[in-house]
């Protein structure tokens, strides 16, 4: 089992009231609510970082032939499918 650490946080009144209500809506203590919120944020950030690393690890691909000019912005966005 993972060892838990106690910490103290300071919140402004509005935030403290909000977190009490949100925790109560989920039938959780404020401590558990904040802990789970932070765990989810850590997980989301890790998943984002892993996705970014996967994307950046792929080789670049050419958008056209070398020396061929790229389409102008107006050409890309002036299509009936996009309107």
PyMOL Python script that loads the backbone (N, CA, C, O; Angstrom):
from pymol import cmd

cmd.read_pdbstr("""\
ATOM      1  N   UNK A   1       0.844  -1.192   0.000  1.00  0.00           N
ATOM      2  CA  UNK A   1       0.000   0.000   0.000  1.00  0.00           C
ATOM      3  C   UNK A   1       0.880   1.243   0.000  1.00  0.00           C
ATOM      4  O   UNK A   1       1.922   1.279   0.655  1.00  0.00           O
ATOM      5  N   UNK A   2       0.462   2.235  -0.722  1.00  0.00           N
ATOM      6  CA  UNK A   2       1.233   3.463  -0.836  1.00  0.00           C
ATOM      7  C   UNK A   2       1.095   4.289   0.442  1.00  0.00           C
ATOM      8  O   UNK A   2      -0.003   4.465   0.971  1.00  0.00           O
ATOM      9  N   UNK A   3       2.213   4.783   0.917  1.00  0.00           N
ATOM     10  CA  UNK A   3       2.191   5.603   2.126  1.00  0.00           C
ATOM     11  C   UNK A   3       1.663   6.996   1.799  1.00  0.00           C
ATOM     12  O   UNK A   3       2.056   7.603   0.803  1.00  0.00           O
ATOM     13  N   UNK A   4       0.780   7.485   2.636  1.00  0.00           N
ATOM     14  CA  UNK A   4       0.169   8.792   2.430  1.00  0.00           C
ATOM     15  C   UNK A   4       0.919   9.836   3.250  1.00  0.00           C
ATOM     16  O   UNK A   4       1.410   9.553   4.343  1.00  0.00           O
ATOM     17  N   UNK A   5       0.998  11.040   2.707  1.00  0.00           N
ATOM     18  CA  UNK A   5       1.641  12.154   3.396  1.00  0.00           C
ATOM     19  C   UNK A   5       0.593  13.211   3.688  1.00  0.00           C
ATOM     20  O   UNK A   5      -0.266  13.497   2.854  1.00  0.00           O
ATOM     21  N   UNK A   6       0.670  13.784   4.872  1.00  0.00           N
ATOM     22  CA  UNK A   6      -0.207  14.897   5.215  1.00  0.00           C
ATOM     23  C   UNK A   6       0.456  16.198   4.820  1.00  0.00           C
ATOM     24  O   UNK A   6       1.650  16.400   5.044  1.00  0.00           O
ATOM     25  N   UNK A   7      -0.332  17.075   4.229  1.00  0.00           N
ATOM     26  CA  UNK A   7       0.156  18.408   3.896  1.00  0.00           C
ATOM     27  C   UNK A   7      -0.904  19.424   4.307  1.00  0.00           C
ATOM     28  O   UNK A   7      -2.058  19.069   4.547  1.00  0.00           O
ATOM     29  N   UNK A   8      -0.510  20.660   4.384  1.00  0.00           N
ATOM     30  CA  UNK A   8      -1.445  21.741   4.689  1.00  0.00           C
ATOM     31  C   UNK A   8      -1.469  22.682   3.502  1.00  0.00           C
ATOM     32  O   UNK A   8      -0.422  23.052   2.970  1.00  0.00           O
ATOM     33  N   UNK A   9      -2.667  23.068   3.089  1.00  0.00           N
ATOM     34  CA  UNK A   9      -2.789  24.047   2.015  1.00  0.00           C
ATOM     35  C   UNK A   9      -3.624  25.217   2.524  1.00  0.00           C
ATOM     36  O   UNK A   9      -4.434  25.078   3.440  1.00  0.00           O
ATOM     37  N   UNK A  10      -3.406  26.354   1.913  1.00  0.00           N
ATOM     38  CA  UNK A  10      -4.168  27.550   2.253  1.00  0.00           C
ATOM     39  C   UNK A  10      -4.972  27.965   1.032  1.00  0.00           C
ATOM     40  O   UNK A  10      -4.431  28.094  -0.066  1.00  0.00           O
ATOM     41  N   UNK A  11      -6.272  28.172   1.233  1.00  0.00           N
ATOM     42  CA  UNK A  11      -7.164  28.545   0.145  1.00  0.00           C
ATOM     43  C   UNK A  11      -7.913  29.811   0.513  1.00  0.00           C
ATOM     44  O   UNK A  11      -8.194  30.065   1.685  1.00  0.00           O
ATOM     45  N   UNK A  12      -8.231  30.601  -0.497  1.00  0.00           N
ATOM     46  CA  UNK A  12      -9.100  31.744  -0.228  1.00  0.00           C
ATOM     47  C   UNK A  12     -10.492  31.219   0.072  1.00  0.00           C
ATOM     48  O   UNK A  12     -10.792  30.065  -0.235  1.00  0.00           O
ATOM     49  N   UNK A  13     -11.332  32.024   0.653  1.00  0.00           N
ATOM     50  CA  UNK A  13     -12.655  31.606   1.109  1.00  0.00           C
ATOM     51  C   UNK A  13     -13.507  31.041  -0.023  1.00  0.00           C
ATOM     52  O   UNK A  13     -14.146  30.002   0.140  1.00  0.00           O
ATOM     53  N   UNK A  14     -13.519  31.709  -1.152  1.00  0.00           N
ATOM     54  CA  UNK A  14     -14.335  31.255  -2.283  1.00  0.00           C
ATOM     55  C   UNK A  14     -13.901  29.867  -2.754  1.00  0.00           C
ATOM     56  O   UNK A  14     -14.739  29.001  -3.003  1.00  0.00           O
ATOM     57  N   UNK A  15     -12.596  29.662  -2.872  1.00  0.00           N
ATOM     58  CA  UNK A  15     -12.083  28.368  -3.316  1.00  0.00           C
ATOM     59  C   UNK A  15     -12.373  27.286  -2.284  1.00  0.00           C
ATOM     60  O   UNK A  15     -12.762  26.175  -2.643  1.00  0.00           O
ATOM     61  N   UNK A  16     -12.188  27.600  -1.012  1.00  0.00           N
ATOM     62  CA  UNK A  16     -12.457  26.639   0.054  1.00  0.00           C
ATOM     63  C   UNK A  16     -13.927  26.219   0.040  1.00  0.00           C
ATOM     64  O   UNK A  16     -14.234  25.035   0.179  1.00  0.00           O
ATOM     65  N   UNK A  17     -14.825  27.169  -0.126  1.00  0.00           N
ATOM     66  CA  UNK A  17     -16.249  26.855  -0.194  1.00  0.00           C
ATOM     67  C   UNK A  17     -16.564  25.982  -1.407  1.00  0.00           C
ATOM     68  O   UNK A  17     -17.327  25.021  -1.310  1.00  0.00           O
ATOM     69  N   UNK A  18     -15.972  26.324  -2.541  1.00  0.00           N
ATOM     70  CA  UNK A  18     -16.197  25.561  -3.768  1.00  0.00           C
ATOM     71  C   UNK A  18     -15.752  24.112  -3.592  1.00  0.00           C
ATOM     72  O   UNK A  18     -16.479  23.184  -3.947  1.00  0.00           O
ATOM     73  N   UNK A  19     -14.546  23.924  -3.039  1.00  0.00           N
ATOM     74  CA  UNK A  19     -14.010  22.562  -2.915  1.00  0.00           C
ATOM     75  C   UNK A  19     -14.815  21.751  -1.894  1.00  0.00           C
ATOM     76  O   UNK A  19     -14.967  20.541  -2.061  1.00  0.00           O
ATOM     77  N   UNK A  20     -15.316  22.374  -0.873  1.00  0.00           N
ATOM     78  CA  UNK A  20     -16.172  21.665   0.093  1.00  0.00           C
ATOM     79  C   UNK A  20     -17.451  21.160  -0.590  1.00  0.00           C
ATOM     80  O   UNK A  20     -17.870  20.023  -0.374  1.00  0.00           O
ATOM     81  N   UNK A  21     -18.056  22.007  -1.407  1.00  0.00           N
ATOM     82  CA  UNK A  21     -19.280  21.627  -2.110  1.00  0.00           C
ATOM     83  C   UNK A  21     -18.998  20.495  -3.091  1.00  0.00           C
ATOM     84  O   UNK A  21     -19.736  19.511  -3.133  1.00  0.00           O
ATOM     85  N   UNK A  22     -17.930  20.630  -3.884  1.00  0.00           N
ATOM     86  CA  UNK A  22     -17.597  19.601  -4.878  1.00  0.00           C
ATOM     87  C   UNK A  22     -17.280  18.273  -4.207  1.00  0.00           C
ATOM     88  O   UNK A  22     -17.701  17.222  -4.691  1.00  0.00           O
ATOM     89  N   UNK A  23     -16.555  18.303  -3.118  1.00  0.00           N
ATOM     90  CA  UNK A  23     -16.233  17.075  -2.393  1.00  0.00           C
ATOM     91  C   UNK A  23     -17.515  16.443  -1.844  1.00  0.00           C
ATOM     92  O   UNK A  23     -17.698  15.229  -1.936  1.00  0.00           O
ATOM     93  N   UNK A  24     -18.390  17.255  -1.281  1.00  0.00           N
ATOM     94  CA  UNK A  24     -19.649  16.746  -0.725  1.00  0.00           C
ATOM     95  C   UNK A  24     -20.519  16.135  -1.824  1.00  0.00           C
ATOM     96  O   UNK A  24     -21.173  15.116  -1.600  1.00  0.00           O
ATOM     97  N   UNK A  25     -20.532  16.748  -3.005  1.00  0.00           N
ATOM     98  CA  UNK A  25     -21.318  16.211  -4.114  1.00  0.00           C
ATOM     99  C   UNK A  25     -20.870  14.799  -4.494  1.00  0.00           C
ATOM    100  O   UNK A  25     -21.664  13.988  -4.970  1.00  0.00           O
ATOM    101  N   UNK A  26     -19.587  14.522  -4.274  1.00  0.00           N
ATOM    102  CA  UNK A  26     -19.047  13.199  -4.597  1.00  0.00           C
ATOM    103  C   UNK A  26     -18.921  12.316  -3.354  1.00  0.00           C
ATOM    104  O   UNK A  26     -18.341  11.231  -3.397  1.00  0.00           O
ATOM    105  N   UNK A  27     -19.482  12.814  -2.242  1.00  0.00           N
ATOM    106  CA  UNK A  27     -19.462  12.079  -0.980  1.00  0.00           C
ATOM    107  C   UNK A  27     -18.025  11.714  -0.568  1.00  0.00           C
ATOM    108  O   UNK A  27     -17.742  10.588  -0.159  1.00  0.00           O
ATOM    109  N   UNK A  28     -17.135  12.704  -0.692  1.00  0.00           N
ATOM    110  CA  UNK A  28     -15.723  12.522  -0.348  1.00  0.00           C
ATOM    111  C   UNK A  28     -15.301  13.608   0.615  1.00  0.00           C
ATOM    112  O   UNK A  28     -15.941  14.654   0.721  1.00  0.00           O
ATOM    113  N   UNK A  29     -14.209  13.341   1.318  1.00  0.00           N
ATOM    114  CA  UNK A  29     -13.612  14.388   2.139  1.00  0.00           C
ATOM    115  C   UNK A  29     -12.893  15.360   1.211  1.00  0.00           C
ATOM    116  O   UNK A  29     -12.554  15.019   0.078  1.00  0.00           O
ATOM    117  N   UNK A  30     -12.670  16.555   1.700  1.00  0.00           N
ATOM    118  CA  UNK A  30     -11.924  17.542   0.910  1.00  0.00           C
ATOM    119  C   UNK A  30     -10.535  16.996   0.609  1.00  0.00           C
ATOM    120  O   UNK A  30     -10.032  17.157  -0.503  1.00  0.00           O
ATOM    121  N   UNK A  31      -9.920  16.357   1.580  1.00  0.00           N
ATOM    122  CA  UNK A  31      -8.584  15.799   1.395  1.00  0.00           C
ATOM    123  C   UNK A  31      -8.569  14.768   0.262  1.00  0.00           C
ATOM    124  O   UNK A  31      -7.715  14.824  -0.623  1.00  0.00           O
ATOM    125  N   UNK A  32      -9.512  13.835   0.295  1.00  0.00           N
ATOM    126  CA  UNK A  32      -9.566  12.810  -0.750  1.00  0.00           C
ATOM    127  C   UNK A  32      -9.878  13.440  -2.109  1.00  0.00           C
ATOM    128  O   UNK A  32      -9.282  13.067  -3.119  1.00  0.00           O
ATOM    129  N   UNK A  33     -10.815  14.397  -2.134  1.00  0.00           N
ATOM    130  CA  UNK A  33     -11.185  15.059  -3.379  1.00  0.00           C
ATOM    131  C   UNK A  33      -9.975  15.736  -4.013  1.00  0.00           C
ATOM    132  O   UNK A  33      -9.712  15.557  -5.202  1.00  0.00           O
ATOM    133  N   UNK A  34      -9.247  16.503  -3.230  1.00  0.00           N
ATOM    134  CA  UNK A  34      -8.069  17.211  -3.761  1.00  0.00           C
ATOM    135  C   UNK A  34      -6.991  16.216  -4.171  1.00  0.00           C
ATOM    136  O   UNK A  34      -6.348  16.391  -5.207  1.00  0.00           O
ATOM    137  N   UNK A  35      -6.786  15.166  -3.364  1.00  0.00           N
ATOM    138  CA  UNK A  35      -5.801  14.149  -3.710  1.00  0.00           C
ATOM    139  C   UNK A  35      -6.104  13.488  -5.040  1.00  0.00           C
ATOM    140  O   UNK A  35      -5.211  13.316  -5.869  1.00  0.00           O
ATOM    141  N   UNK A  36      -7.363  13.114  -5.250  1.00  0.00           N
ATOM    142  CA  UNK A  36      -7.753  12.482  -6.512  1.00  0.00           C
ATOM    143  C   UNK A  36      -7.672  13.456  -7.681  1.00  0.00           C
ATOM    144  O   UNK A  36      -7.306  13.075  -8.794  1.00  0.00           O
ATOM    145  N   UNK A  37      -8.013  14.706  -7.424  1.00  0.00           N
ATOM    146  CA  UNK A  37      -7.910  15.735  -8.462  1.00  0.00           C
ATOM    147  C   UNK A  37      -6.459  15.885  -8.915  1.00  0.00           C
ATOM    148  O   UNK A  37      -6.184  15.957 -10.113  1.00  0.00           O
ATOM    149  N   UNK A  38      -5.545  15.931  -7.970  1.00  0.00           N
ATOM    150  CA  UNK A  38      -4.130  16.068  -8.303  1.00  0.00           C
ATOM    151  C   UNK A  38      -3.580  14.815  -8.982  1.00  0.00           C
ATOM    152  O   UNK A  38      -2.770  14.911  -9.904  1.00  0.00           O
ATOM    153  N   UNK A  39      -4.022  13.638  -8.526  1.00  0.00           N
ATOM    154  CA  UNK A  39      -3.598  12.395  -9.183  1.00  0.00           C
ATOM    155  C   UNK A  39      -4.041  12.370 -10.638  1.00  0.00           C
ATOM    156  O   UNK A  39      -3.278  11.969 -11.517  1.00  0.00           O
ATOM    157  N   UNK A  40      -5.276  12.798 -10.892  1.00  0.00           N
ATOM    158  CA  UNK A  40      -5.781  12.824 -12.266  1.00  0.00           C
ATOM    159  C   UNK A  40      -4.984  13.803 -13.118  1.00  0.00           C
ATOM    160  O   UNK A  40      -4.691  13.527 -14.281  1.00  0.00           O
ATOM    161  N   UNK A  41      -4.638  14.937 -12.542  1.00  0.00           N
ATOM    162  CA  UNK A  41      -3.854  15.914 -13.290  1.00  0.00           C
ATOM    163  C   UNK A  41      -2.467  15.356 -13.625  1.00  0.00           C
ATOM    164  O   UNK A  41      -1.959  15.554 -14.729  1.00  0.00           O
ATOM    165  N   UNK A  42      -1.863  14.656 -12.660  1.00  0.00           N
ATOM    166  CA  UNK A  42      -0.564  14.029 -12.920  1.00  0.00           C
ATOM    167  C   UNK A  42      -0.677  13.004 -14.045  1.00  0.00           C
ATOM    168  O   UNK A  42       0.169  12.962 -14.937  1.00  0.00           O
ATOM    169  N   UNK A  43      -1.727  12.175 -14.003  1.00  0.00           N
ATOM    170  CA  UNK A  43      -1.944  11.151 -15.025  1.00  0.00           C
ATOM    171  C   UNK A  43      -2.154  11.798 -16.393  1.00  0.00           C
ATOM    172  O   UNK A  43      -1.576  11.358 -17.386  1.00  0.00           O
ATOM    173  N   UNK A  44      -2.978  12.839 -16.442  1.00  0.00           N
ATOM    174  CA  UNK A  44      -3.237  13.528 -17.706  1.00  0.00           C
ATOM    175  C   UNK A  44      -1.955  14.122 -18.283  1.00  0.00           C
ATOM    176  O   UNK A  44      -1.706  14.027 -19.485  1.00  0.00           O
ATOM    177  N   UNK A  45      -1.150  14.732 -17.425  1.00  0.00           N
ATOM    178  CA  UNK A  45       0.090  15.351 -17.890  1.00  0.00           C
ATOM    179  C   UNK A  45       1.055  14.297 -18.414  1.00  0.00           C
ATOM    180  O   UNK A  45       1.714  14.509 -19.432  1.00  0.00           O
ATOM    181  N   UNK A  46       1.144  13.151 -17.720  1.00  0.00           N
ATOM    182  CA  UNK A  46       2.010  12.067 -18.162  1.00  0.00           C
ATOM    183  C   UNK A  46       1.547  11.525 -19.508  1.00  0.00           C
ATOM    184  O   UNK A  46       2.365  11.297 -20.399  1.00  0.00           O
ATOM    185  N   UNK A  47       0.237  11.317 -19.663  1.00  0.00           N
ATOM    186  CA  UNK A  47      -0.291  10.823 -20.935  1.00  0.00           C
ATOM    187  C   UNK A  47      -0.028  11.809 -22.065  1.00  0.00           C
ATOM    188  O   UNK A  47       0.309  11.401 -23.177  1.00  0.00           O
ATOM    189  N   UNK A  48      -0.176  13.093 -21.795  1.00  0.00           N
ATOM    190  CA  UNK A  48       0.097  14.110 -22.807  1.00  0.00           C
ATOM    191  C   UNK A  48       1.573  14.060 -23.204  1.00  0.00           C
ATOM    192  O   UNK A  48       1.908  14.096 -24.388  1.00  0.00           O
ATOM    193  N   UNK A  49       2.448  13.978 -22.203  1.00  0.00           N
ATOM    194  CA  UNK A  49       3.884  13.942 -22.478  1.00  0.00           C
ATOM    195  C   UNK A  49       4.244  12.718 -23.311  1.00  0.00           C
ATOM    196  O   UNK A  49       5.038  12.813 -24.247  1.00  0.00           O
ATOM    197  N   UNK A  50       3.663  11.568 -22.975  1.00  0.00           N
ATOM    198  CA  UNK A  50       3.945  10.353 -23.731  1.00  0.00           C
ATOM    199  C   UNK A  50       3.433  10.467 -25.166  1.00  0.00           C
ATOM    200  O   UNK A  50       4.108  10.036 -26.101  1.00  0.00           O
ATOM    201  N   UNK A  51       2.255  11.039 -25.343  1.00  0.00           N
ATOM    202  CA  UNK A  51       1.713  11.226 -26.692  1.00  0.00           C
ATOM    203  C   UNK A  51       2.593  12.173 -27.502  1.00  0.00           C
ATOM    204  O   UNK A  51       2.847  11.936 -28.683  1.00  0.00           O
ATOM    205  N   UNK A  52       3.060  13.250 -26.859  1.00  0.00           N
ATOM    206  CA  UNK A  52       3.933  14.200 -27.547  1.00  0.00           C
ATOM    207  C   UNK A  52       5.245  13.520 -27.952  1.00  0.00           C
ATOM    208  O   UNK A  52       5.737  13.728 -29.061  1.00  0.00           O
ATOM    209  N   UNK A  53       5.805  12.717 -27.061  1.00  0.00           N
ATOM    210  CA  UNK A  53       7.050  12.011 -27.385  1.00  0.00           C
ATOM    211  C   UNK A  53       6.848  11.036 -28.537  1.00  0.00           C
ATOM    212  O   UNK A  53       7.713  10.915 -29.405  1.00  0.00           O
ATOM    213  N   UNK A  54       5.699  10.330 -28.554  1.00  0.00           N
ATOM    214  CA  UNK A  54       5.410   9.417 -29.678  1.00  0.00           C
ATOM    215  C   UNK A  54       5.307  10.194 -30.982  1.00  0.00           C
ATOM    216  O   UNK A  54       5.854   9.775 -32.002  1.00  0.00           O
ATOM    217  N   UNK A  55       4.611  11.319 -30.953  1.00  0.00           N
ATOM    218  CA  UNK A  55       4.444  12.136 -32.154  1.00  0.00           C
ATOM    219  C   UNK A  55       5.793  12.652 -32.647  1.00  0.00           C
ATOM    220  O   UNK A  55       6.104  12.561 -33.835  1.00  0.00           O
ATOM    221  N   UNK A  56       6.586  13.190 -31.733  1.00  0.00           N
ATOM    222  CA  UNK A  56       7.867  13.775 -32.135  1.00  0.00           C
ATOM    223  C   UNK A  56       8.906  12.726 -32.527  1.00  0.00           C
ATOM    224  O   UNK A  56       9.896  13.060 -33.177  1.00  0.00           O
ATOM    225  N   UNK A  57       8.700  11.475 -32.148  1.00  0.00           N
ATOM    226  CA  UNK A  57       9.658  10.428 -32.496  1.00  0.00           C
ATOM    227  C   UNK A  57       9.491   9.953 -33.943  1.00  0.00           C
ATOM    228  O   UNK A  57      10.368   9.279 -34.483  1.00  0.00           O
ATOM    229  N   UNK A  58       8.370  10.304 -34.562  1.00  0.00           N
ATOM    230  CA  UNK A  58       8.135   9.889 -35.945  1.00  0.00           C
ATOM    231  C   UNK A  58       8.911  10.796 -36.889  1.00  0.00           C
ATOM    232  O   UNK A  58       9.078  11.986 -36.620  1.00  0.00           O
ATOM    233  N   UNK A  59       9.383  10.232 -37.993  1.00  0.00           N
ATOM    234  CA  UNK A  59      10.114  11.070 -38.947  1.00  0.00           C
ATOM    235  C   UNK A  59       9.185  12.069 -39.630  1.00  0.00           C
ATOM    236  O   UNK A  59       7.997  11.797 -39.803  1.00  0.00           O
ATOM    237  N   UNK A  60       9.721  13.221 -40.016  1.00  0.00           N
ATOM    238  CA  UNK A  60       8.884  14.207 -40.716  1.00  0.00           C
ATOM    239  C   UNK A  60       8.496  13.674 -42.097  1.00  0.00           C
ATOM    240  O   UNK A  60       9.181  12.823 -42.664  1.00  0.00           O
ATOM    241  N   UNK A  61       7.409  14.180 -42.612  1.00  0.00           N
ATOM    242  CA  UNK A  61       7.000  13.786 -43.952  1.00  0.00           C
ATOM    243  C   UNK A  61       6.822  15.040 -44.801  1.00  0.00           C
ATOM    244  O   UNK A  61       6.457  16.108 -44.311  1.00  0.00           O
ATOM    245  N   UNK A  62       7.089  14.869 -46.076  1.00  0.00           N
ATOM    246  CA  UNK A  62       7.027  15.992 -47.006  1.00  0.00           C
ATOM    247  C   UNK A  62       5.572  16.321 -47.334  1.00  0.00           C
ATOM    248  O   UNK A  62       4.741  15.429 -47.504  1.00  0.00           O
ATOM    249  N   UNK A  63       5.290  17.598 -47.416  1.00  0.00           N
ATOM    250  CA  UNK A  63       3.953  18.043 -47.793  1.00  0.00           C
ATOM    251  C   UNK A  63       3.788  18.140 -49.303  1.00  0.00           C
ATOM    252  O   UNK A  63       2.675  18.297 -49.803  1.00  0.00           O
ATOM    253  N   UNK A  64       4.869  18.048 -50.006  1.00  0.00           N
ATOM    254  CA  UNK A  64       4.852  18.131 -51.459  1.00  0.00           C
ATOM    255  C   UNK A  64       6.235  17.779 -51.985  1.00  0.00           C
ATOM    256  O   UNK A  64       7.109  17.348 -51.233  1.00  0.00           O
ATOM    257  N   UNK A  65       6.417  17.964 -53.253  1.00  0.00           N
ATOM    258  CA  UNK A  65       7.710  17.706 -53.875  1.00  0.00           C
ATOM    259  C   UNK A  65       8.692  18.816 -53.494  1.00  0.00           C
ATOM    260  O   UNK A  65       8.286  19.963 -53.306  1.00  0.00           O
ATOM    261  N   UNK A  66       9.986  18.481 -53.377  1.00  0.00           N
ATOM    262  CA  UNK A  66      10.979  19.519 -53.076  1.00  0.00           C
ATOM    263  C   UNK A  66      10.938  20.634 -54.106  1.00  0.00           C
ATOM    264  O   UNK A  66      10.908  20.374 -55.309  1.00  0.00           O
ATOM    265  N   UNK A  67      10.936  21.874 -53.636  1.00  0.00           N
ATOM    266  CA  UNK A  67      10.898  23.031 -54.509  1.00  0.00           C
ATOM    267  C   UNK A  67       9.489  23.452 -54.916  1.00  0.00           C
ATOM    268  O   UNK A  67       9.292  24.554 -55.428  1.00  0.00           O
ATOM    269  N   UNK A  68       8.520  22.586 -54.691  1.00  0.00           N
ATOM    270  CA  UNK A  68       7.131  22.907 -55.031  1.00  0.00           C
ATOM    271  C   UNK A  68       6.587  23.876 -53.976  1.00  0.00           C
ATOM    272  O   UNK A  68       6.732  23.630 -52.779  1.00  0.00           O
ATOM    273  N   UNK A  69       5.961  24.977 -54.415  1.00  0.00           N
ATOM    274  CA  UNK A  69       5.444  25.928 -53.426  1.00  0.00           C
ATOM    275  C   UNK A  69       4.264  25.334 -52.645  1.00  0.00           C
ATOM    276  O   UNK A  69       3.461  24.569 -53.179  1.00  0.00           O
ATOM    277  N   UNK A  70       4.191  25.701 -51.404  1.00  0.00           N
ATOM    278  CA  UNK A  70       3.077  25.250 -50.572  1.00  0.00           C
ATOM    279  C   UNK A  70       1.835  26.055 -50.921  1.00  0.00           C
ATOM    280  O   UNK A  70       1.954  27.190 -51.382  1.00  0.00           O
ATOM    281  N   UNK A  71       0.648  25.496 -50.713  1.00  0.00           N
ATOM    282  CA  UNK A  71      -0.569  26.255 -51.019  1.00  0.00           C
ATOM    283  C   UNK A  71      -0.697  27.465 -50.099  1.00  0.00           C
ATOM    284  O   UNK A  71      -0.233  27.450 -48.959  1.00  0.00           O
ATOM    285  N   UNK A  72      -1.323  28.493 -50.608  1.00  0.00           N
ATOM    286  CA  UNK A  72      -1.565  29.689 -49.810  1.00  0.00           C
ATOM    287  C   UNK A  72      -2.701  29.412 -48.829  1.00  0.00           C
ATOM    288  O   UNK A  72      -3.525  28.524 -49.044  1.00  0.00           O
ATOM    289  N   UNK A  73      -2.724  30.172 -47.774  1.00  0.00           N
ATOM    290  CA  UNK A  73      -3.733  29.990 -46.723  1.00  0.00           C
ATOM    291  C   UNK A  73      -5.142  30.087 -47.308  1.00  0.00           C
ATOM    292  O   UNK A  73      -6.019  29.289 -46.976  1.00  0.00           O
ATOM    293  N   UNK A  74      -5.343  31.055 -48.165  1.00  0.00           N
ATOM    294  CA  UNK A  74      -6.657  31.256 -48.770  1.00  0.00           C
ATOM    295  C   UNK A  74      -7.095  30.036 -49.578  1.00  0.00           C
ATOM    296  O   UNK A  74      -8.275  29.684 -49.594  1.00  0.00           O
ATOM    297  N   UNK A  75      -6.140  29.398 -50.245  1.00  0.00           N
ATOM    298  CA  UNK A  75      -6.465  28.204 -51.023  1.00  0.00           C
ATOM    299  C   UNK A  75      -6.883  27.052 -50.109  1.00  0.00           C
ATOM    300  O   UNK A  75      -7.776  26.276 -50.450  1.00  0.00           O
ATOM    301  N   UNK A  76      -6.250  26.948 -48.979  1.00  0.00           N
ATOM    302  CA  UNK A  76      -6.575  25.864 -48.048  1.00  0.00           C
ATOM    303  C   UNK A  76      -7.950  26.026 -47.421  1.00  0.00           C
ATOM    304  O   UNK A  76      -8.687  25.055 -47.256  1.00  0.00           O
ATOM    305  N   UNK A  77      -8.287  27.256 -47.074  1.00  0.00           N
ATOM    306  CA  UNK A  77      -9.514  27.486 -46.326  1.00  0.00           C
ATOM    307  C   UNK A  77     -10.702  27.924 -47.172  1.00  0.00           C
ATOM    308  O   UNK A  77     -11.808  28.061 -46.649  1.00  0.00           O
ATOM    309  N   UNK A  78     -10.501  28.144 -48.460  1.00  0.00           N
ATOM    310  CA  UNK A  78     -11.599  28.538 -49.336  1.00  0.00           C
ATOM    311  C   UNK A  78     -12.088  27.310 -50.099  1.00  0.00           C
ATOM    312  O   UNK A  78     -12.035  27.244 -51.327  1.00  0.00           O
ATOM    313  N   UNK A  79     -12.569  26.337 -49.316  1.00  0.00           N
ATOM    314  CA  UNK A  79     -13.089  25.110 -49.925  1.00  0.00           C
ATOM    315  C   UNK A  79     -14.511  24.914 -49.420  1.00  0.00           C
ATOM    316  O   UNK A  79     -14.793  25.168 -48.249  1.00  0.00           O
ATOM    317  N   UNK A  80     -15.409  24.463 -50.292  1.00  0.00           N
ATOM    318  CA  UNK A  80     -16.809  24.273 -49.895  1.00  0.00           C
ATOM    319  C   UNK A  80     -16.963  23.321 -48.718  1.00  0.00           C
ATOM    320  O   UNK A  80     -17.857  23.508 -47.893  1.00  0.00           O
ATOM    321  N   UNK A  81     -16.117  22.311 -48.621  1.00  0.00           N
ATOM    322  CA  UNK A  81     -16.209  21.327 -47.553  1.00  0.00           C
ATOM    323  C   UNK A  81     -16.018  21.945 -46.170  1.00  0.00           C
ATOM    324  O   UNK A  81     -16.568  21.446 -45.189  1.00  0.00           O
ATOM    325  N   UNK A  82     -15.253  23.012 -46.086  1.00  0.00           N
ATOM    326  CA  UNK A  82     -14.939  23.644 -44.821  1.00  0.00           C
ATOM    327  C   UNK A  82     -15.974  24.694 -44.425  1.00  0.00           C
ATOM    328  O   UNK A  82     -16.143  24.986 -43.241  1.00  0.00           O
ATOM    329  N   UNK A  83     -16.649  25.247 -45.387  1.00  0.00           N
ATOM    330  CA  UNK A  83     -17.614  26.315 -45.120  1.00  0.00           C
ATOM    331  C   UNK A  83     -18.806  25.833 -44.355  1.00  0.00           C
ATOM    332  O   UNK A  83     -19.706  26.617 -44.056  1.00  0.00           O
TER     333      UNK A  83
END
""", "prot")
cmd.dss("prot")
cmd.show_as("cartoon", "prot")
cmd.util.cbc("prot")
cmd.orient("prot")
